[in-house]
Amino acid sequence: MSTNYYMRIFDKKIVDKYFPFKDYEEEEMDGDLVIVENNKRCIIEHPNSYLVHIGKRSSGWLPLFQAHKTAYNSVMELKNFLREHPEIQIEDEYENSMTLKELQEEFFNWGKNSPHYRYKRIMRPHGGYTLERAEDDYKGPCIQGPLSHIEYMKFLEEGSPYITYTKDADGYEFTDGDFS
């Protein structure tokens, strides 16, 4: 199970100022215009508003935030940005509106009370690795859940030319790639 979170912005000036794009392509998806820059979907343009991806929570994983470095560089700065722009609506992918407090409870704090399973690395039949939950008596190398995207890539000894991950000062993980 996973859920994406968005800012719904009605003022194009805010989009242009805080979420600028230089070299981008446009594609249509379900009747909406999608702005694509460097292989990542950044903004979904609706007839009267823009959806800007905040991030995603997924079962077994730490929350992952979309990097928007012109607007904010940390979760603390994201909170301040949303407080300074009360006209921005927060919603999930099912178009359920929420407050900043609800976003914090549902998304920012995701995984803090999750079970802390251990995972082992398994070779895929056609190359590369995947993870599988380790049995209690498994003695080999493991990674502890909820899973960090950064530690996951290190553990699998794989990387991506399209996605990079960073952490803010509070340990929240951000990516500049497309993962919605």
C-alpha positions as CSV (number, residue, x, y, z in Angstrom):
1,M,0.0,0.0,0.0
2,S,1.2,3.5,-0.8
3,T,-0.1,7.0,-0.9
4,N,1.1,10.1,-2.7
5,Y,0.7,13.6,-1.3
6,Y,0.4,16.9,-3.2
7,M,0.1,20.6,-3.0
8,R,-2.8,22.0,-5.0
9,I,-1.7,25.5,-6.1
10,F,-4.2,27.8,-7.8
11,D,-1.8,30.7,-8.4
12,K,0.6,30.2,-11.4
13,K,2.9,32.9,-9.9
14,I,3.7,30.6,-7.0
15,V,4.3,27.7,-9.4
16,D,6.6,29.9,-11.6
17,K,8.5,31.3,-8.6
18,Y,9.0,28.2,-6.4
19,F,8.8,25.3,-8.9
20,P,10.5,26.7,-12.1
21,F,11.4,24.5,-15.0
22,K,14.0,25.2,-17.7
23,D,14.2,22.3,-20.1
24,Y,11.1,20.3,-19.9
25,E,8.6,18.3,-22.0
26,E,4.9,18.1,-21.7
27,E,2.8,15.0,-21.9
28,E,-0.8,14.2,-21.4
29,M,-2.0,11.8,-18.7
30,D,-5.7,11.1,-18.0
31,G,-6.6,14.4,-19.7
32,D,-4.2,16.5,-17.6
33,L,-1.0,18.2,-18.8
34,V,2.1,16.8,-17.0
35,I,5.4,18.7,-16.9
36,V,8.3,16.4,-17.3
37,E,11.9,17.6,-16.5
38,N,14.9,15.3,-16.5
39,N,12.8,12.2,-16.6
40,K,10.7,13.1,-13.6
41,R,7.0,14.2,-13.5
42,C,7.1,17.4,-11.5
43,I,3.7,19.1,-11.9
44,I,0.3,18.0,-13.0
45,E,-1.6,20.9,-14.6
46,H,-5.3,20.8,-14.2
47,P,-7.7,23.3,-15.8
48,N,-7.7,25.6,-12.7
49,S,-4.8,24.4,-10.6
50,Y,-1.4,22.7,-10.4
51,L,-0.6,19.6,-8.4
52,V,3.0,19.6,-7.1
53,H,4.2,16.3,-5.6
54,I,5.2,16.5,-1.9
55,G,6.1,12.8,-1.5
56,K,5.0,9.2,-1.0
57,R,4.6,6.8,1.8
58,S,4.7,3.0,1.3
59,S,4.3,0.1,3.6
60,G,7.6,-1.0,5.1
61,W,9.5,2.1,3.9
62,L,10.4,5.5,5.4
63,P,8.5,8.4,3.8
64,L,10.1,9.8,0.7
65,F,9.9,13.5,-0.1
66,Q,10.1,15.1,-3.6
67,A,12.9,17.6,-3.7
68,H,11.9,21.1,-4.7
69,K,15.0,23.1,-3.9
70,T,13.7,26.5,-4.9
71,A,10.8,26.2,-2.4
72,Y,12.4,24.1,0.4
73,N,15.3,21.9,1.3
74,S,14.0,20.1,4.4
75,V,10.8,19.0,6.0
76,M,11.1,21.9,8.4
77,E,11.3,24.3,5.5
78,L,8.4,22.5,3.8
79,K,6.3,23.1,6.9
80,N,7.3,26.8,6.9
81,F,6.5,27.1,3.2
82,L,3.0,25.6,3.7
83,R,2.4,27.9,6.7
84,E,3.5,31.0,4.7
85,H,1.2,30.0,1.8
86,P,-2.2,29.1,3.4
87,E,-3.8,29.4,0.0
88,I,-2.1,26.1,-1.0
89,Q,-4.3,23.1,-0.4
90,I,-2.7,19.8,0.8
91,E,-4.3,16.6,-0.5
92,D,-3.6,12.9,-1.1
93,E,-3.8,11.2,-4.4
94,Y,-7.4,10.4,-3.8
95,E,-8.1,14.2,-3.6
96,N,-8.8,14.1,0.2
97,S,-7.9,17.5,1.6
98,M,-6.0,17.7,4.8
99,T,-4.3,20.2,7.2
100,L,-0.6,20.4,7.7
101,K,-1.1,18.7,11.1
102,E,-2.9,15.8,9.4
103,L,-0.1,15.6,6.7
104,Q,2.4,15.4,9.5
105,E,0.5,12.6,11.2
106,E,-0.2,10.6,8.0
107,F,3.0,11.2,6.1
108,F,5.9,12.8,8.0
109,N,5.5,10.4,10.9
110,W,5.0,7.3,8.6
111,G,6.9,4.3,9.7
112,K,7.7,5.4,13.2
113,N,5.4,2.8,14.6
114,S,5.9,0.2,11.9
115,P,7.2,-3.3,12.7
116,H,11.0,-3.4,12.4
117,Y,11.5,-6.4,10.2
118,R,14.9,-7.6,8.9
119,Y,15.4,-8.1,5.2
120,K,18.0,-10.2,3.3
121,R,19.3,-9.7,-0.2
122,I,18.1,-12.3,-2.8
123,M,19.7,-12.6,-6.3
124,R,17.1,-12.2,-9.1
125,P,17.1,-14.9,-11.8
126,H,18.1,-12.4,-14.5
127,G,20.6,-10.4,-12.5
128,G,20.4,-7.8,-9.8
129,Y,19.0,-8.2,-6.3
130,T,15.7,-7.8,-4.4
131,L,14.8,-8.0,-0.7
132,E,13.0,-10.7,1.2
133,R,12.0,-10.8,4.8
134,A,14.6,-12.6,6.8
135,E,13.7,-15.4,9.2
136,D,14.5,-14.8,12.9
137,D,17.4,-17.3,12.8
138,Y,18.9,-16.0,9.6
139,K,22.6,-15.0,10.3
140,G,23.6,-13.4,6.9
141,P,23.7,-9.7,6.2
142,C,20.4,-7.9,6.7
143,I,18.9,-4.4,6.4
144,Q,16.5,-3.2,9.1
145,G,13.0,-1.9,8.3
146,P,11.3,0.5,7.9
147,L,13.5,0.7,4.9
148,S,15.6,3.7,4.1
149,H,15.8,4.4,0.3
150,I,19.5,5.4,0.8
151,E,20.4,2.3,2.8
152,Y,18.4,0.1,0.4
153,M,20.5,1.2,-2.6
154,K,23.7,0.7,-0.7
155,F,22.6,-2.8,0.6
156,L,21.6,-4.0,-2.9
157,E,24.9,-2.5,-4.3
158,E,22.8,-0.9,-7.0
159,G,22.3,2.7,-8.0
160,S,20.2,4.7,-10.5
161,P,21.4,7.2,-13.0
162,Y,18.0,8.9,-12.8
163,I,17.4,9.1,-9.1
164,T,19.5,10.5,-6.2
165,Y,18.6,10.4,-2.6
166,T,19.6,12.9,0.2
167,K,18.7,13.4,3.8
168,D,17.8,16.6,5.6
169,A,19.2,17.5,9.0
170,D,16.3,15.6,10.7
171,G,16.9,12.5,8.7
172,Y,14.0,12.8,6.3
173,E,14.8,11.4,2.8
174,F,14.4,13.4,-0.4
175,T,14.8,12.4,-4.0
176,D,15.1,14.4,-7.2
177,G,13.8,11.5,-9.4
178,D,10.3,10.4,-10.4
179,F,8.7,8.0,-8.1
180,S,5.0,8.9,-7.9
